[in-house]
Amino acid sequence: MKKVFIDGSAGTTGLRIHERLAERTDIELITLSDDKRKDPAYRKEAINESDISFLCLPDDAARESVSFIENDKTVIIDTSTAHRTLSDWAYGFPELSESHLEKIKCSKRIAVPGCHASGFIALVYPLIEKGILSKDALLSCFSLTGYSGGGKKMIGEYEEDKRDALLSAPRIYGLTQNHKHLKEMKAITGIDEFPVFVPVVAPFYSGMLVTVPLFSSQLDGTAEDIKKIYKEKYNWGMVSCKEKIDKDGFLSAAAHSLRDSMEITVSGNDERITLEAVYDNLGKGASGAALECMNIVLGNDFSCGLTE
């Protein structure tokens, strides 16, 4: 039986991972008491005892945890931003290509994609790969997320009895165009320029909707060509392409709340189209993606313990 440790188990992502692993009989969870879970000495001991350690920490703390490793067996699955664009780390999005899947299978270091970045990359990567969209295309991305993505502090702000009235409406953030997910959005897709990125947090708990608008003049093909590419690409795993994912002309960012799968599609007309991805910021955007990577490392079915 494999031993698993969650470093940062008190955070939103760590709690979700812990809840689901606690129900599994194929792994043994290593846990630390509240007075020990922030102590570097105990964390180091737990990481080195584990076969797999999830890092659900800020970037600097995640780097510290990696530095604790004194063996060649422990697999690290890091949910922070710290290692996502490093070539010696596997990028934890197995559906992107056979090479991504094989690197996850073989690697001791796996970086889980960012929540916003997951949708953008799922939509853009296949088009760059097939040459239907040029690497020098100037892109924009609009992403709507539930407030759980902001962690415990933001959750508390939204759920307190007398919350700020401004929280009753969607709020744009990342106004400086320096959002931490931009680096991986550019690096993983291979585009030449960072996209103009507009993330929005809204007053619902979890869910995510990412859209990438395009003019037909930017494409060497049609919307139907894109759908064909998506269907050929995403024929296994937790990502699928659908002809239609809206309901009566409306597409809700909460449509996949509490699920671990992602659905993508293409909408629009002959002149203007939008690429759309809907999923849960805590599912395929975080803990679900991390657990999918663990399943692959263990040789289990990729969807073991996940909600499609």
C-alpha positions in Angstrom: 0.0 0.0 0.0 1.4 3.4 -1.0 1.9 6.1 1.6 0.6 9.6 0.7 1.2 12.9 2.5 -0.5 16.2 1.9 1.7 19.1 2.8 -0.7 22.0 3.3 -3.7 19.9 4.1 -5.5 22.8 5.8 -5.9 24.9 2.6 -8.8 24.6 0.2 -7.1 22.3 -2.3 -5.5 20.3 0.4 -8.7 19.7 2.2 -10.5 18.6 -1.0 -7.6 16.1 -1.7 -7.7 14.8 1.9 -11.5 14.3 1.8 -11.3 12.1 -1.2 -8.2 10.2 -0.3 -9.7 9.4 3.1 -12.3 7.3 1.4 -9.8 5.2 -0.6 -8.5 1.8 0.6 -5.6 1.6 -1.8 -3.4 4.2 0.0 -2.3 5.1 3.5 -2.5 8.7 4.5 0.3 10.2 6.6 -1.2 12.9 8.8 0.4 15.5 11.1 -1.4 17.0 14.1 -2.1 20.8 14.1 0.9 21.5 16.2 3.2 19.7 13.9 1.9 20.4 10.4 3.8 23.7 10.0 7.0 22.4 11.7 9.7 21.9 9.0 11.2 18.9 10.8 8.0 17.0 10.9 7.1 18.0 7.3 10.5 16.8 6.1 10.1 13.5 7.9 6.6 12.9 6.4 7.6 13.8 2.9 10.6 11.4 3.0 8.4 8.6 4.4 5.8 9.0 1.7 5.6 7.4 -1.7 3.6 10.4 -3.0 3.4 13.9 -1.5 1.0 16.6 -2.6 2.1 20.1 -2.1 -0.8 22.5 -1.4 1.3 25.5 -0.4 2.4 29.0 -1.5 5.3 28.9 -4.0 8.2 29.5 -1.6 6.9 26.9 0.8 6.5 24.4 -2.0 10.1 25.0 -3.1 11.2 24.4 0.5 9.3 21.1 0.7 11.1 19.9 -2.5 14.4 20.8 -0.9 13.5 18.5 2.0 13.6 15.3 -0.1 16.5 13.0 0.6 15.5 9.9 -1.4 14.9 8.9 -5.0 11.4 7.4 -4.4 9.1 10.2 -3.3 6.9 11.5 -6.1 5.9 15.2 -5.7 2.6 16.5 -7.1 2.8 20.2 -6.6 -0.4 22.4 -6.9 1.5 25.7 -6.6 2.8 27.9 -9.3 6.4 27.3 -8.5 7.4 24.5 -10.9 4.8 24.6 -13.8 7.2 25.9 -16.5 10.4 24.0 -15.5 11.5 21.5 -18.2 12.5 18.8 -15.6 9.0 18.8 -14.1 6.1 17.0 -15.8 3.1 19.3 -16.6 0.1 17.6 -15.1 -2.3 17.8 -18.0 -2.1 14.2 -19.5 -4.8 14.8 -22.1 -2.7 17.3 -24.0 -0.5 14.6 -25.7 1.0 11.2 -25.4 4.3 12.8 -24.4 2.6 14.7 -21.5 1.0 11.4 -20.3 4.3 9.4 -20.5 6.2 12.1 -18.6 3.7 12.1 -15.8 3.9 8.3 -15.7 7.7 8.4 -15.4 8.4 11.6 -13.4 9.0 12.1 -9.7 8.1 15.7 -10.1 4.7 16.7 -11.4 3.3 20.3 -11.5 -0.5 20.6 -11.4 -1.8 23.2 -13.9 -3.4 26.5 -12.7 -7.2 26.7 -12.7 -7.5 29.5 -15.2 -4.6 28.2 -17.3 -6.2 24.8 -17.6 -9.1 26.1 -19.7 -7.0 28.3 -21.9 -4.4 25.6 -22.5 -7.0 23.0 -23.3 -8.5 25.3 -25.9 -5.4 26.8 -27.5 -2.8 24.0 -27.3 -4.4 21.7 -29.9 -4.9 24.6 -32.4 -1.2 25.6 -32.2 -0.2 22.0 -32.4 -2.2 21.5 -35.6 -1.2 24.8 -37.1 -4.8 26.1 -37.5 -3.8 29.0 -35.2 -0.4 30.7 -35.5 2.0 31.0 -32.6 2.2 34.8 -33.3 -1.6 35.2 -32.9 -2.6 38.0 -30.5 -5.1 36.4 -28.1 -7.3 37.4 -25.2 -9.0 35.2 -22.6 -12.0 35.8 -20.3 -12.3 33.6 -17.2 -15.1 33.5 -14.7 -14.6 31.6 -11.4 -16.3 30.9 -8.1 -14.9 32.5 -5.0 -13.5 29.3 -3.6 -10.5 29.8 -5.9 -9.4 32.6 -3.6 -8.8 30.3 -0.7 -9.9 30.5 2.9 -9.7 34.3 3.3 -11.9 35.0 0.2 -14.3 32.2 1.1 -14.7 33.8 4.6 -15.4 37.2 3.0 -18.1 35.9 0.7 -19.8 33.7 3.3 -19.9 36.0 6.3 -23.3 37.2 7.4 -22.7 40.9 6.8 -20.5 40.8 3.7 -19.5 43.8 1.7 -22.2 44.8 -0.7 -19.6 45.0 -3.5 -19.2 41.2 -3.3 -22.7 40.7 -4.6 -21.5 41.4 -8.1 -18.7 39.9 -10.3 -15.3 41.5 -9.8 -12.5 41.7 -12.3 -9.0 41.3 -10.9 -5.5 40.8 -12.2 -5.8 44.4 -13.5 -2.0 44.8 -14.1 -2.0 42.0 -16.6 0.6 40.2 -14.5 -1.6 37.3 -13.3 0.5 34.3 -12.1 -1.0 31.9 -14.6 0.1 33.9 -17.6 3.5 32.4 -17.6 2.3 28.8 -18.1 -0.5 29.9 -20.5 2.2 31.2 -22.8 4.9 28.5 -22.2 2.7 25.4 -22.5 0.7 26.5 -25.6 3.9 27.8 -27.3 2.4 31.2 -28.3 4.8 34.1 -28.8 3.0 36.7 -26.7 1.1 36.6 -23.4 -2.7 36.8 -23.9 -4.7 39.7 -22.6 -6.2 38.0 -19.6 -9.4 39.1 -17.8 -10.1 36.9 -14.7 -13.4 37.5 -12.9 -14.5 36.2 -9.5 -18.2 36.0 -8.9 -20.5 35.2 -5.9 -20.9 31.5 -6.3 -18.8 28.9 -4.5 -17.2 26.8 -7.3 -17.1 26.4 -11.0 -15.2 28.0 -13.9 -15.9 29.1 -17.5 -12.9 30.1 -19.7 -13.5 31.7 -23.1 -11.1 32.6 -25.9 -12.6 34.8 -28.6 -11.2 34.6 -32.2 -11.9 36.2 -35.5 -12.1 33.8 -38.4 -9.3 35.7 -40.1 -7.0 34.5 -37.4 -7.6 30.9 -38.3 -6.5 28.6 -41.1 -9.8 26.7 -40.9 -13.4 26.9 -39.6 -15.2 26.3 -36.3 -16.1 22.9 -37.5 -12.4 22.2 -38.2 -11.7 23.2 -34.6 -14.3 20.9 -33.2 -12.9 18.0 -35.3 -9.4 18.8 -33.8 -10.8 18.8 -30.3 -12.7 15.6 -30.7 -9.7 13.8 -32.0 -7.5 15.3 -29.3 -9.8 14.7 -26.3 -10.9 11.2 -26.8 -10.0 9.9 -23.4 -9.4 11.3 -19.9 -11.3 14.0 -18.1 -11.6 16.4 -21.0 -14.2 16.0 -23.8 -15.5 18.1 -26.7 -19.3 18.6 -27.0 -21.4 20.0 -29.9 -23.3 22.1 -27.4 -22.7 22.8 -23.6 -25.0 25.7 -23.1 -28.6 25.6 -21.9 -31.1 27.6 -23.9 -28.4 29.9 -25.1 -26.8 30.5 -21.7 -23.6 28.9 -20.4 -23.1 28.8 -16.7 -19.7 28.9 -15.0 -21.2 26.7 -12.3 -22.3 23.9 -14.7 -19.5 21.6 -13.6 -19.3 22.6 -9.9 -18.1 19.7 -7.7 -17.1 17.6 -10.8 -13.6 16.8 -12.0 -14.2 16.7 -15.8 -14.0 19.5 -18.4 -16.2 20.1 -21.4 -15.2 22.3 -24.3 -16.9 23.5 -27.4 -16.9 26.2 -30.1 -19.6 28.8 -30.6 -20.2 31.7 -32.9 -20.6 32.3 -36.6 -18.5 32.5 -39.8 -16.8 35.7 -38.8 -16.4 35.5 -35.0 -16.2 32.5 -32.7 -15.5 31.7 -29.1 -13.7 28.7 -27.7 -15.3 27.7 -24.4 -14.2 25.4 -21.5 -16.4 24.7 -18.5 -15.2 22.9 -15.4 -14.7 23.3 -11.6 -11.9 25.5 -10.3 -11.5 23.0 -7.5 -11.9 19.9 -9.7 -10.0 19.8 -13.0 -8.7 23.2 -12.0 -7.0 21.9 -8.8 -7.6 18.8 -6.6 -9.2 16.7 -9.3 -6.3 17.3 -11.7 -3.8 16.4 -8.9 -5.6 13.2 -8.1 -5.8 12.3 -11.8 -2.0 12.6 -11.9 -1.7 10.4 -8.8 -3.9 7.7 -10.4 -1.6 7.7 -13.5 1.5 7.4 -11.3 0.0 4.5 -9.4 -1.1 2.8 -12.7 -4.8 3.1 -11.7 -7.6 4.1 -14.0 -7.2 7.9 -14.5 -10.8 8.5 -13.1 -10.4 6.5 -10.0 -12.1 8.4 -7.1 -13.1 11.3 -9.5 -16.5 12.6 -10.5 -17.0 12.9 -14.2 
